[in-house]
Amino acid sequence: MAAPPAIPRRGLFIGGGWREPTLGRHIPVINPATEATIGDIPAATAEDVELAVAAGGPVLARRREHWARASGAVRAKYLNAIAAKIKEKISYLALLETVDSGKPKDEAVADMDDVAACFEYYAGLAEALDGKQHAPISLPMEEFKTYVLKEPIGVVGLITPWNYPLLMATWKVAPALAAGCTAVLKPSELASLTCLELGAICEEIGLPSGVLNIITGLGPDAGAPIASHPHVDKIAFTGSTATGKMIMTAAAQMVKPVSLELGGKSPLVIFDDVADIDKAVEWAMFGCFFNGGRVCSATSRLLLHEKIAARFLDRLVEWVKNIKISDPLEEGCRLGSVISKGQYEKIKKFISTARSEGATILHGGDRPKHLGKGFFIEPTIITDVSTSMQIWREEVFGPVICVKVFKTESEAVELANDTHYGLAGGVISDNLERCERIAKVIHSGIVWINCSQPTLVQAPWGGNKRSGFGRELGEWGLENYLSVKQVTRYCKDELYGWYQRPSKL
């Protein structure tokens, strides 16, 4: 088993340097796999947010303006330097992420690979942005010439969750910086360590002061002041639908743009024509148990055709029994702990409520017997579910999957869309025409065919309905942080001629 890393004590990263929170308060960091306190993070307040938005005063504000006016190629140089440092420190950052969040070390390593790739991808888009400026617009008249400028929105507030601490931050930081914005990042207080290390990396590579500022602390104390700040020009948020509503309310007071990636209760529809049951079983598991089910897009509603349901569930239980649940630093761990005691109790409550409402806990639902400490929950399969049950309707954000059986394709579609969320969905069938047909009618921003959860930096990510709006990743992620300016020039030497010229005396 890998040795736990030393936990550095960091301040708030503001204006390119470190400072203690104004009130001197800190929040303990708990390793969720051992329940041990391993360090602390600063607890910022509105006063610290003021400093971060101002980034230290007029001198640093001018430097931020220089960042906005710099070429995309200049900004790309810094993004590539960040990516190189991430790669250099992958092992350390992965260990830090593991002890902070409880996810298996192998998953954390994969996350850090994705972090580096995301910075590199947006470095490329930053460079390409230079060539897209002054794009002409074809007009039906000769007297005007029009072109378009894409400009950074300004100062952006980035509020991110605890399930992929550094990766979810990077999905926002990388395109925001590529666009020329300056940013105030507020990661979840439950997992902030790697985001603070991002500040150290930015300091190390010489990112201009004030371009990225990192504030840690509780949502009401540090997140809410960012959302309502009059000099923050946009908010990008990933997290719960309930918090997303509060952010929209705060931003609406100043007609401030927001992009929201919120909760989900995504379906995975599996038809009876699948030739390889085990292949479908593995995707069903990956769709809900990867990262401990702590994925907004988790396909946690499993819809099985009646002809294969019994056989499928038998194999699913056999596969799930084979998952290694352990301290996430152990080699081969495939299910670590949940993030906190509060989340552990919330998941347990979901399971007990499902049982009391008449559902069957086919497998799991308890603490693994071999783990006496830590916030561990067995992967849980719940059957005999009705559409009125809480477990069908609400996001659990844990390793819990609920199952319903269907007879016809139309019934499967109706069940798949029976949710007020709309982030993702999936279909598994050997009939590709059917898959394409289902993909068109599932009401979500993402649909997977014969798989679940592949996440590609080049492809758009985001949802519909109560799963939010706006798209991250790909070119769409960069557009989140750009405003479009029309520039039109009158080209003729003579008067326009709408008004009559006054006669000369």
C-alpha positions in Angstrom: 0.0 0.0 0.0 1.3 3.5 -0.9 2.4 5.7 2.0 0.1 8.6 2.7 1.6 11.9 1.5 2.6 14.8 3.7 -0.2 17.3 3.8 1.2 20.8 3.1 -0.3 23.7 5.1 -1.5 26.3 2.6 -3.1 29.7 2.9 -5.5 31.3 0.4 -3.9 31.8 -3.0 -4.7 35.5 -3.8 -2.9 37.8 -6.2 -0.2 35.2 -7.0 0.8 34.6 -3.3 -0.4 33.1 -0.1 -2.2 34.7 2.8 -4.0 33.6 5.9 -7.8 34.0 5.9 -8.9 37.3 7.3 -10.5 35.8 10.4 -7.7 33.2 10.9 -10.1 30.3 10.8 -9.4 26.8 9.4 -11.4 23.7 8.6 -10.1 20.3 9.5 -9.3 17.9 6.7 -10.6 14.4 7.4 -9.3 11.3 5.6 -12.7 9.6 4.9 -11.1 6.1 4.7 -9.6 6.3 8.2 -11.7 9.1 9.8 -8.3 10.6 10.9 -7.7 14.4 10.8 -4.7 14.9 8.5 -4.5 18.7 8.2 -6.6 21.8 7.6 -7.6 24.3 5.0 -8.3 28.1 5.3 -11.9 29.1 6.0 -12.4 32.2 3.8 -15.1 34.7 4.3 -16.6 37.6 2.2 -13.6 39.8 3.2 -11.2 37.3 1.5 -13.5 37.1 -1.5 -13.2 40.9 -1.9 -9.4 40.6 -1.9 -9.5 37.8 -4.5 -11.8 39.6 -6.8 -9.7 42.8 -6.6 -6.5 40.6 -6.7 -4.6 43.0 -4.4 -5.3 46.4 -5.9 -4.8 48.6 -9.0 -1.4 47.2 -10.0 -2.6 43.6 -10.1 -5.8 44.7 -11.7 -3.8 46.1 -14.6 -1.9 42.9 -14.9 -5.1 41.0 -15.2 -6.1 43.4 -18.0 -2.9 42.5 -19.7 -3.8 38.9 -19.4 -7.1 39.5 -21.2 -5.4 41.4 -24.0 -2.5 38.9 -24.4 -2.6 36.7 -27.5 -3.9 33.2 -27.2 -0.4 31.9 -27.9 0.9 33.7 -24.8 -1.8 32.2 -22.6 -1.2 28.8 -24.2 2.4 28.9 -23.0 1.2 29.1 -19.4 -1.5 26.4 -19.8 1.1 24.0 -21.3 3.5 24.8 -18.4 0.7 23.9 -15.9 0.1 20.7 -17.7 3.8 19.8 -17.6 3.9 20.4 -13.9 0.8 18.3 -13.3 2.5 15.4 -15.2 5.6 15.9 -13.2 3.7 15.6 -9.9 1.0 13.0 -10.9 1.9 10.5 -8.2 2.0 13.0 -5.4 -1.2 14.8 -6.6 -3.0 11.4 -6.9 -2.1 10.4 -3.4 -3.2 13.7 -2.1 -6.6 13.4 -3.9 -7.0 9.8 -2.6 -6.6 10.7 1.1 -8.7 13.8 0.7 -11.6 12.3 -1.2 -11.6 8.5 -0.5 -11.4 7.5 -4.1 -9.2 4.6 -5.2 -5.6 5.6 -6.0 -5.9 4.2 -9.5 -8.9 6.4 -10.2 -7.0 9.4 -8.8 -4.1 8.8 -11.1 -6.4 8.6 -14.1 -8.0 11.9 -12.9 -4.6 13.6 -12.9 -3.9 12.4 -16.4 -7.2 14.0 -17.5 -6.2 17.2 -15.7 -3.0 17.5 -17.7 -4.8 16.6 -20.9 -7.5 19.2 -20.3 -4.9 22.0 -19.8 -3.1 20.9 -23.0 -6.3 20.8 -24.9 -7.3 24.3 -23.9 -3.8 25.6 -24.6 -4.4 24.5 -28.2 -7.8 26.2 -28.3 -6.3 29.4 -26.9 -3.8 29.5 -29.8 -6.5 28.7 -32.3 -8.5 31.6 -30.9 -6.1 34.1 -32.4 -6.9 33.0 -35.9 -10.7 33.3 -35.3 -10.6 37.0 -34.4 -11.9 39.6 -36.9 -14.0 36.9 -38.6 -15.9 38.7 -41.3 -19.7 38.5 -41.6 -21.2 38.3 -45.1 -23.6 41.3 -45.6 -26.1 42.0 -48.4 -24.9 45.6 -48.8 -21.5 47.1 -49.8 -21.5 50.2 -47.6 -20.8 48.3 -44.4 -18.1 45.9 -43.4 -18.7 43.8 -40.2 -16.5 41.5 -38.3 -16.6 39.7 -34.9 -14.3 39.8 -31.9 -14.4 37.1 -29.2 -13.4 38.7 -25.9 -13.0 37.3 -22.4 -16.1 37.9 -20.2 -14.0 39.3 -17.4 -13.7 38.0 -13.8 -15.3 34.6 -13.4 -16.3 32.8 -10.2 -15.8 29.1 -10.4 -17.5 26.9 -7.7 -16.7 23.2 -7.9 -17.6 19.9 -6.2 -15.8 17.3 -4.2 -16.3 14.2 -6.4 -13.5 15.0 -8.8 -11.8 17.8 -6.9 -9.0 18.9 -9.2 -10.5 17.6 -12.4 -13.8 19.5 -12.0 -11.9 22.6 -11.2 -9.8 22.2 -14.3 -12.8 21.8 -16.5 -13.5 25.5 -15.6 -10.1 26.9 -14.9 -8.4 25.8 -18.1 -11.0 27.2 -20.6 -11.5 30.4 -18.5 -7.8 31.1 -18.6 -7.6 30.1 -22.2 -10.3 32.7 -23.0 -8.4 35.4 -21.2 -10.6 35.6 -18.1 -9.3 35.9 -14.6 -10.8 33.6 -12.1 -11.7 33.1 -8.5 -11.9 29.4 -7.8 -13.8 28.0 -4.8 -13.5 24.2 -4.4 -15.7 22.2 -2.0 -14.6 22.4 1.6 -14.7 18.6 1.7 -11.9 18.2 -0.8 -9.7 21.2 -1.5 -6.1 20.0 -1.1 -5.3 19.4 -4.8 -6.9 22.7 -5.8 -4.6 24.5 -3.4 -1.7 22.6 -5.0 -2.8 24.0 -8.3 -2.1 27.4 -6.8 1.4 26.3 -5.9 1.9 25.1 -9.5 0.7 28.4 -10.9 3.2 30.2 -8.6 5.9 27.9 -9.7 5.4 28.4 -13.4 5.1 32.2 -13.0 1.4 32.6 -14.0 0.8 36.4 -13.9 -0.3 37.6 -10.4 -4.1 37.8 -9.9 -5.0 35.6 -13.0 -6.1 32.7 -10.8 -7.1 33.1 -7.2 -8.1 30.1 -5.0 -10.4 30.5 -2.0 -11.3 27.7 0.3 -14.1 27.6 2.9 -17.8 26.9 3.5 -20.3 27.6 0.8 -22.4 30.2 2.7 -19.2 32.1 3.8 -17.0 31.9 0.7 -19.1 30.6 -2.2 -22.2 32.8 -1.8 -20.2 36.1 -1.7 -18.6 35.1 -5.1 -22.0 34.5 -6.6 -23.4 37.8 -5.5 -20.3 39.9 -6.0 -20.9 42.9 -8.3 -17.5 42.7 -9.9 -17.7 39.0 -10.8 -18.9 38.9 -14.3 -20.0 35.2 -14.6 -20.5 32.2 -12.4 -19.8 28.6 -13.4 -21.0 26.0 -10.9 -21.0 22.3 -10.7 -22.9 20.7 -7.8 -26.4 20.1 -6.5 -29.6 21.4 -8.1 -30.6 23.0 -4.8 -27.4 25.1 -4.6 -27.6 25.8 -8.3 -31.0 27.5 -7.7 -29.5 29.7 -5.0 -26.6 30.7 -7.3 -29.1 31.6 -10.1 -31.1 33.7 -7.7 -28.0 35.6 -6.5 -26.7 36.1 -10.1 -30.1 37.2 -11.3 -30.0 40.3 -9.2 -27.2 41.7 -11.5 -28.3 39.8 -14.6 -25.1 37.9 -14.4 -24.6 34.9 -16.7 -24.3 31.5 -15.2 -23.6 28.0 -16.4 -24.7 25.1 -14.3 -23.9 21.4 -14.3 -26.2 20.0 -11.6 -27.7 16.7 -10.4 -28.7 13.7 -12.4 -30.6 10.4 -12.2 -29.6 8.9 -15.5 -31.1 5.8 -17.1 -29.2 2.9 -18.7 -31.6 0.8 -20.9 -30.5 -2.7 -21.7 -32.4 -4.8 -24.3 -32.8 -8.5 -24.6 -30.8 -8.8 -27.8 -27.4 -8.3 -26.1 -25.3 -11.3 -27.0 -22.7 -10.7 -24.3 -24.4 -10.3 -20.9 -21.2 -9.9 -19.0 -20.1 -7.0 -21.3 -23.4 -5.2 -20.5 -23.1 -6.1 -16.8 -19.6 -4.5 -16.6 -20.9 -1.3 -18.2 -23.9 -1.2 -15.8 -21.4 -1.4 -12.9 -19.0 1.1 -14.4 -22.0 3.5 -14.9 -22.9 3.5 -11.3 -20.1 2.2 -9.1 -17.0 3.9 -10.7 -15.9 6.7 -8.3 -18.2 5.2 -5.8 -21.2 6.4 -7.7 -20.2 10.0 -7.0 -20.9 11.1 -10.5 -23.6 13.5 -11.6 -24.1 11.5 -14.7 -24.1 8.1 -13.0 -26.6 5.7 -14.7 -28.1 4.8 -11.4 -31.5 3.8 -12.9 -31.0 0.4 -14.6 -33.8 -0.6 -17.0 -33.8 -4.2 -18.0 -35.9 -6.0 -20.6 -38.1 -8.6 -18.9 -36.6 -11.5 -20.9 -33.1 -11.0 -19.5 -33.7 -9.3 -16.2 -33.4 -12.4 -13.9 -30.2 -13.7 -15.6 -28.7 -10.2 -15.8 -29.3 -9.5 -12.1 -27.7 -12.9 -11.1 -24.6 -12.0 -13.1 -24.6 -8.5 -11.7 -24.6 -9.7 -8.1 -21.7 -12.2 -9.0 -19.7 -9.4 -10.5 -20.4 -6.9 -7.7 -19.3 -9.5 -5.1 -15.9 -9.5 -6.8 -15.3 -5.7 -6.4 -12.4 -5.0 -4.1 -13.5 -2.7 -1.3 -10.6 -1.4 0.7 -8.5 1.5 1.9 -8.2 3.4 -1.4 -4.4 3.4 -1.2 -4.3 -0.4 -1.5 -3.4 -1.9 -4.9 -6.4 -3.0 -6.8 -9.0 -1.1 -4.8 -12.0 -0.5 -6.9 -14.4 1.0 -4.4 -13.1 3.4 -1.7 -14.9 5.4 0.9 -17.6 8.0 0.5 -16.5 11.6 1.1 -17.7 12.3 4.7 -19.8 11.1 7.6 -22.6 13.3 6.5 -22.7 11.7 3.0 -22.4 8.2 4.5 -25.5 8.8 6.6 -27.4 10.3 3.7 -26.7 7.3 1.5 -27.7 4.9 4.3 -30.9 6.9 4.7 -31.7 6.5 1.0 -31.3 2.7 1.4 -33.4 2.4 4.5 -36.1 4.6 3.0 -36.2 2.3 -0.1 -36.6 -0.7 2.1 -39.4 0.9 4.1 -41.2 1.9 0.8 -41.3 -1.8 -0.3 -38.2 -2.1 -2.4 -35.8 -5.1 -2.1 -32.2 -4.7 -1.3 -30.9 -7.4 -3.6 -27.2 -6.9 -2.6 -25.2 -4.6 -0.3 -26.6 -1.7 1.7 -24.3 -2.0 4.7 -20.8 -1.3 5.8 -18.4 -4.0 4.6 -17.7 -6.4 7.4 -13.9 -6.3 7.0 -13.8 -2.5 7.4 -14.4 -1.2 10.9 -13.4 2.4 10.3 -14.0 4.8 7.5 -17.1 5.9 5.6 -17.5 2.7 3.5 -20.7 1.4 1.9 -21.1 -1.8 -0.1 -22.2 -1.4 -3.7 -25.9 -1.7 -3.4 -28.5 -3.1 -5.9 -32.2 -2.3 -5.2 -35.0 -4.0 -7.1 -38.8 -4.0 -6.9 -38.7 -0.3 -7.4 -41.8 1.8 -8.2 -41.6 5.2 -10.0 -43.0 6.9 -7.0 -40.2 5.8 -4.7 -37.5 8.3 -3.5 -34.8 6.0 -4.7 -36.1 6.3 -8.3 -36.6 10.0 -8.2 -33.7 11.5 -6.3 -29.9 11.5 -6.8 -28.1 9.4 -4.2 -24.5 10.3 -5.2 -23.2 7.0 -3.9 -22.7 3.3 -5.0 -26.4 2.6 -5.2 -28.3 1.4 -8.3 -32.1 0.8 -8.6 -33.6 -1.5 -11.1 -36.9 -1.6 -13.1 -38.0 -4.1 -15.7 -39.7 -3.2 -19.0 -41.5 -5.0 -21.8 -41.5 -2.8 -24.8 -39.2 -0.1 -26.3 -41.8 2.6 -25.8 -42.2 1.6 -22.2 -38.4 1.8 -21.8 -38.3 5.3 -23.3 -41.1 6.4 -21.0 -39.3 5.1 -17.9 -36.0 6.6 -19.1 -37.5 10.1 -19.4 -39.4 9.8 -16.1 -37.2 12.2 -14.3 -36.9 16.0 -13.8 -33.1 15.6 -14.5 -31.6 15.4 -17.9 -27.8 15.1 -17.8 -27.1 11.7 -19.4 -28.5 8.4 -20.4 -27.4 5.2 -22.1 -28.7 2.3 -24.2 -27.2 -1.1 -24.7 -28.4 -3.3 -27.6 -26.9 -5.2 -30.5 -29.4 -3.5 -32.8 -27.6 -0.2 -33.7 -30.7 1.2 -35.4 -32.6 0.8 -32.2 -29.7 2.5 -30.3 -29.8 5.5 -32.6 -33.5 5.7 -32.3 -33.4 5.6 -28.5 -30.6 8.2 -28.5 -32.8 10.7 -30.3 -35.7 10.4 -27.8 -33.9 10.3 -24.4 -34.2 13.8 -22.9 -30.6 14.4 -21.9 -27.5 16.4 -22.9 -25.4 13.2 -23.2 -26.3 9.7 -24.5 -24.0 6.7 -24.5 -24.5 3.7 -26.8 -23.3 0.3 -25.7 -21.3 1.9 -22.8 -21.6 4.3 -19.9 -19.6 7.3 -18.6 -16.8 7.8 -21.2 -15.9 11.5 -20.8 -13.9 13.1 -23.6 -12.3 16.5 -23.3 -13.2 17.2 -27.0 -16.9 16.5 -26.6 -19.6 18.8 -25.0 -20.7 18.0 -21.5 -23.9 19.3 -19.9 -27.6 18.6 -19.3 -31.2 19.7 -19.7 -34.1 20.3 -17.3 -32.9 20.4 -13.6 -29.5 19.1 -14.6 -28.6 22.7 -15.6 -27.7 24.4 -18.8 -24.5 25.4 -20.7 -21.9 23.0 -21.9 -18.4 22.3 -20.6 -15.5 20.7 -22.5 -14.7 20.9 -26.2 -15.0 24.2 -28.0 -18.3 24.7 -26.1 -16.3 25.0 -22.8 -14.2 27.8 -24.2 -17.3 29.7 -25.5 -18.6 29.7 -21.9 -16.0 32.4 -21.1 -16.1 34.5 -24.2 -18.4 37.3 -25.2 -19.1 38.2 -28.8 -18.6 41.7 -30.0 -19.8 43.0 -33.4 -17.7 45.6 -35.0 -19.2 47.4 -38.1 -17.5 50.0 -40.3 -19.1 52.4 -42.8 -17.0 52.2 -45.9 -18.1 54.9 -48.3 -16.7 58.4 -48.6 -20.1 60.1 -49.3 -22.8 60.9 -46.8 -25.1 58.1 -45.8 -28.0 60.2 -47.1 -30.8 59.5 -44.7 -31.2 63.2 -43.8 -31.2 66.1 -46.2 -28.1 68.2 -46.0 -28.7 71.8 -44.8 -28.5 74.4 -47.5 -25.5 76.7 -47.5 -26.1 80.4 -46.6 
